Amino acid sequence: MKTLILILLSACAFAQIGSKVQSSKPQLTGKWSNNEFGFTMVLELNTDGSGNFDGEKITYTSSASTLSVKQDGETTVYKYLLQNNKLILSGGDLDAPITFSKGTSSTTLTPSNPTNSNANTTQTNGNTPANLLGVWSVNGETVTFKNDKTGIYNGNPFRYSVSGNTLTTSDNTGTTIFNFSVNGNYLTLIGGGVNVVMQRGSTTNSQSSTYGTNTGGGIDQSIVGKWCWVNASSTYSSSSSSSRCIVINGNGSYEYYAEGSISGYGGGGYGGSSSQSADRGTWRLEGNRIHVQSQAEGYKVYSFEKRNHPKNGDPMIVIDGDTYVSYYQKAPWR
């Protein structure tokens, strides 16, 4: 009898161990990245259940088809699919599926129409992506990448090499390493104290370059920051609140968050509902228009205006008629 009990206990223990081993999903662990929206997102999953997403610490658990990510005390559950060294996430706070690649993300080879005669969109030299070649500019600064792995930055020559999404440049001042991504006619460079989005073409013609469809504009550093719209109301029997915030980054990317809740008393007890949504993408400002490449909705153009609050003078931005007030203290627009 004791022997039978021991066998049963041992079998149970092995079953528990087996379930833990199976749930660890070793193929999920590692570094995953996505740069299809003009900036690089990095998701790192460690074997001990820890990790980070875009530099923020997370913890996670997984089952056969779900990935539960905990960040800042909140847990989001995603559905996932592993396919050909790709991790496809959907659900949770995502409006559309996102595909991450294992290890170092490589730049997508997207055909384009560079304005520089040295550019070559159909051939590459070694491992240089064809869509990196040509002239790029921002705020009066210009860099040119040639097919022979040489370049010119503001009139100064340099040499470069590319490995995945890593760009290494060398000149008489030394060597600098950047992470880069090319999205249509925009080049993002991060590294060596630089975090910038450059537009294809020289300074004189960059305003007529295209991004997704016909767009222009550039990065306006004056609107970089966090902007929010908040509304709250209450009556004797109910209350509601909603908020929308946009974090506009200086590298041409943005993040959008919205949440709302309704609560009330009636029908014999308390009731209510809540909702949340999020989005991210890239942006360009052109006069009274803002061009947005949204992860959820694709390319959009909205009306844009800078305005000061009529009561306290706080700076605001108005996007497509919706008013967002500066979340942090900023001087009024002049």
PAGU-184142 format. One record per residue (C-alpha): residue in one letter; x, y, z. Coordinates in steps of 0.2 Angstrom, whole numbers. Example, Ala and Ser with C-alpha at 12.3 -4.5 7.8 and 13.67 -1.06 7.14 Angstrom:
<torkols>
["A" [62 -22 39]]
["S" [68 -5 36]]
</torkols>
This chain:
<torkols>
["M" [0 0 0]]
["K" [14 12 5]]
["T" [23 8 -12]]
["L" [7 12 -22]]
["I" [5 28 -13]]
["L" [23 33 -16]]
["I" [21 29 -34]]
["L" [6 40 -35]]
["L" [15 54 -27]]
["S" [30 52 -38]]
["A" [19 52 -53]]
["C" [10 68 -47]]
["A" [26 76 -44]]
["F" [33 72 -61]]
["A" [17 78 -69]]
["Q" [19 95 -60]]
["I" [37 96 -65]]
["G" [32 92 -83]]
["S" [19 105 -83]]
["K" [31 118 -77]]
["V" [44 113 -90]]
["Q" [31 114 -104]]
["S" [24 131 -98]]
["S" [41 139 -98]]
["K" [41 139 -118]]
["P" [60 141 -120]]
["Q" [57 146 -139]]
["L" [48 162 -132]]
["T" [64 168 -122]]
["G" [77 180 -130]]
["K" [76 197 -138]]
["W" [63 201 -150]]
["S" [62 217 -160]]
["N" [50 227 -172]]
["N" [54 242 -182]]
["E" [40 243 -195]]
["F" [33 260 -188]]
["G" [49 270 -190]]
["F" [56 267 -173]]
["T" [63 251 -164]]
["M" [53 242 -151]]
["V" [62 229 -141]]
["L" [54 215 -131]]
["E" [66 204 -121]]
["L" [60 189 -112]]
["N" [72 180 -100]]
["T" [71 162 -94]]
["D" [67 167 -76]]
["G" [51 176 -81]]
["S" [58 193 -80]]
["G" [61 204 -95]]
["N" [60 222 -102]]
["F" [50 231 -115]]
["D" [58 247 -123]]
["G" [69 248 -107]]
["E" [55 246 -95]]
["K" [56 231 -83]]
["I" [42 218 -85]]
["T" [38 200 -78]]
["Y" [29 187 -88]]
["T" [21 170 -88]]
["S" [15 160 -103]]
["S" [4 146 -108]]
["A" [2 137 -125]]
["S" [-6 152 -133]]
["T" [-6 167 -121]]
["L" [8 178 -115]]
["S" [4 188 -99]]
["V" [15 203 -96]]
["K" [15 213 -80]]
["Q" [22 231 -80]]
["D" [20 244 -66]]
["G" [8 233 -57]]
["E" [-4 230 -72]]
["T" [-5 214 -81]]
["T" [-10 213 -100]]
["V" [-14 196 -108]]
["Y" [-9 194 -126]]
["K" [-12 180 -138]]
["Y" [4 174 -147]]
["L" [9 164 -162]]
["L" [27 157 -165]]
["Q" [31 155 -183]]
["N" [47 155 -193]]
["N" [57 164 -180]]
["K" [43 177 -178]]
["L" [33 181 -163]]
["I" [16 188 -167]]
["L" [6 196 -153]]
["S" [-12 201 -154]]
["G" [-26 206 -142]]
["G" [-23 214 -125]]
["D" [-20 233 -128]]
["L" [-16 230 -146]]
["D" [-28 236 -160]]
["A" [-19 225 -173]]
["P" [-7 211 -173]]
["I" [12 215 -171]]
["T" [26 204 -178]]
["F" [43 204 -169]]
["S" [58 196 -176]]
["K" [70 185 -165]]
["G" [87 193 -161]]
["T" [93 209 -170]]
["S" [80 216 -181]]
["S" [85 220 -199]]
["T" [79 235 -209]]
["T" [65 232 -221]]
["L" [70 234 -239]]
["T" [57 246 -245]]
["P" [58 252 -263]]
["S" [59 271 -263]]
["N" [64 286 -275]]
["P" [79 294 -268]]
["T" [83 311 -275]]
["N" [102 309 -275]]
["S" [111 302 -291]]
["N" [122 291 -280]]
["A" [107 281 -273]]
["N" [103 264 -279]]
["T" [86 256 -275]]
["T" [88 240 -284]]
["Q" [106 234 -279]]
["T" [116 234 -263]]
["N" [134 234 -260]]
["G" [138 220 -248]]
["N" [125 221 -234]]
["T" [120 239 -236]]
["P" [101 240 -238]]
["A" [96 249 -254]]
["N" [84 261 -245]]
["L" [98 268 -234]]
["L" [107 275 -249]]
["G" [105 293 -254]]
["V" [103 310 -246]]
["W" [95 313 -229]]
["S" [92 329 -219]]
["V" [85 337 -204]]
["N" [86 355 -197]]
["G" [98 360 -210]]
["E" [110 345 -207]]
["T" [113 333 -222]]
["V" [120 316 -223]]
["T" [123 306 -239]]
["F" [126 287 -240]]
["K" [134 281 -256]]
["N" [135 264 -263]]
["D" [154 262 -260]]
["K" [151 262 -241]]
["T" [157 280 -240]]
["G" [147 295 -235]]
["I" [147 314 -232]]
["Y" [140 323 -217]]
["N" [139 342 -218]]
["G" [153 341 -231]]
["N" [164 330 -220]]
["P" [168 312 -228]]
["F" [166 296 -218]]
["R" [165 277 -220]]
["Y" [152 266 -214]]
["S" [146 248 -212]]
["V" [129 240 -209]]
["S" [125 224 -199]]
["G" [107 221 -197]]
["N" [99 237 -190]]
["T" [117 243 -183]]
["L" [126 257 -193]]
["T" [144 260 -189]]
["T" [152 276 -195]]
["S" [171 281 -195]]
["D" [180 297 -198]]
["N" [195 306 -192]]
["T" [186 309 -175]]
["G" [183 291 -171]]
["T" [169 278 -173]]
["T" [151 279 -169]]
["I" [138 266 -168]]
["F" [119 269 -171]]
["N" [103 259 -171]]
["F" [94 264 -187]]
["S" [78 260 -196]]
["V" [71 266 -213]]
["N" [52 268 -214]]
["G" [47 275 -232]]
["N" [56 291 -234]]
["Y" [61 293 -215]]
["L" [78 287 -207]]
["T" [78 285 -188]]
["L" [96 286 -180]]
["I" [99 282 -161]]
["G" [116 282 -153]]
["G" [131 292 -150]]
["G" [121 305 -141]]
["V" [109 306 -156]]
["N" [91 303 -157]]
["V" [84 310 -173]]
["V" [72 306 -188]]
["M" [79 312 -205]]
["Q" [69 315 -221]]
["R" [75 309 -238]]
["G" [82 323 -249]]
["S" [91 339 -246]]
["T" [85 353 -235]]
["T" [78 362 -250]]
["N" [67 348 -256]]
["S" [64 338 -240]]
["Q" [47 347 -238]]
["S" [41 339 -254]]
["S" [46 321 -249]]
["T" [33 307 -247]]
["Y" [29 297 -232]]
["G" [16 284 -235]]
["T" [7 295 -246]]
["N" [10 313 -251]]
["T" [16 322 -235]]
["G" [28 335 -230]]
["G" [33 344 -214]]
["G" [46 339 -201]]
["I" [50 338 -182]]
["D" [44 353 -172]]
["Q" [53 351 -155]]
["S" [41 364 -147]]
["I" [27 352 -146]]
["V" [38 338 -139]]
["G" [30 332 -122]]
["K" [15 325 -114]]
["W" [-2 332 -119]]
["C" [-19 327 -111]]
["W" [-38 329 -112]]
["V" [-48 325 -97]]
["N" [-67 326 -94]]
["A" [-76 321 -78]]
["S" [-94 323 -73]]
["S" [-105 317 -59]]
["T" [-124 317 -54]]
["Y" [-133 310 -39]]
["S" [-134 293 -46]]
["S" [-119 291 -58]]
["S" [-102 298 -62]]
["S" [-91 296 -78]]
["S" [-73 301 -82]]
["S" [-62 299 -98]]
["S" [-45 305 -103]]
["R" [-34 304 -118]]
["C" [-15 308 -118]]
["I" [-2 309 -132]]
["V" [16 308 -128]]
["I" [25 316 -143]]
["N" [44 312 -144]]
["G" [58 322 -151]]
["N" [63 307 -163]]
["G" [47 308 -173]]
["S" [37 295 -163]]
["Y" [22 296 -152]]
["E" [11 286 -140]]
["Y" [-7 288 -137]]
["Y" [-17 282 -122]]
["A" [-36 283 -119]]
["E" [-47 277 -105]]
["G" [-64 280 -98]]
["S" [-76 274 -85]]
["I" [-94 275 -80]]
["S" [-102 271 -63]]
["G" [-119 272 -56]]
["Y" [-132 267 -44]]
["G" [-148 259 -50]]
["G" [-157 243 -53]]
["G" [-154 237 -35]]
["G" [-135 240 -34]]
["Y" [-120 248 -41]]
["G" [-114 245 -59]]
["G" [-102 252 -71]]
["S" [-90 249 -86]]
["S" [-73 254 -91]]
["S" [-63 255 -107]]
["Q" [-45 257 -113]]
["S" [-36 259 -129]]
["A" [-18 263 -135]]
["D" [-9 267 -151]]
["R" [8 272 -157]]
["G" [17 278 -173]]
["T" [26 292 -181]]
["W" [22 310 -184]]
["R" [27 325 -195]]
["L" [21 343 -193]]
["E" [18 354 -208]]
["G" [10 371 -204]]
["N" [-8 368 -198]]
["R" [-8 350 -203]]
["I" [0 335 -193]]
["H" [4 319 -203]]
["V" [3 303 -193]]
["Q" [8 285 -197]]
["S" [-3 276 -185]]
["Q" [0 258 -180]]
["A" [-19 255 -178]]
["E" [-26 266 -192]]
["G" [-12 269 -205]]
["Y" [-8 285 -213]]
["K" [-19 300 -207]]
["V" [-18 319 -209]]
["Y" [-26 330 -196]]
["S" [-29 349 -193]]
["F" [-17 356 -180]]
["E" [-16 372 -170]]
["K" [-6 379 -156]]
["R" [-17 388 -143]]
["N" [-16 395 -125]]
["H" [-29 391 -112]]
["P" [-41 405 -111]]
["K" [-42 405 -92]]
["N" [-24 401 -86]]
["G" [-14 403 -101]]
["D" [-7 385 -102]]
["P" [-1 380 -119]]
["M" [-12 368 -129]]
["I" [-12 359 -145]]
["V" [-28 356 -155]]
["I" [-28 340 -166]]
["D" [-43 338 -177]]
["G" [-53 349 -166]]
["D" [-48 340 -150]]
["T" [-39 350 -137]]
["Y" [-25 343 -127]]
["V" [-17 353 -113]]
["S" [2 352 -108]]
["Y" [4 339 -94]]
["Y" [20 347 -88]]
["Q" [23 365 -85]]
["K" [27 374 -101]]
["A" [28 392 -106]]
["P" [13 399 -116]]
["W" [14 400 -135]]
["R" [20 416 -142]]
</torkols>
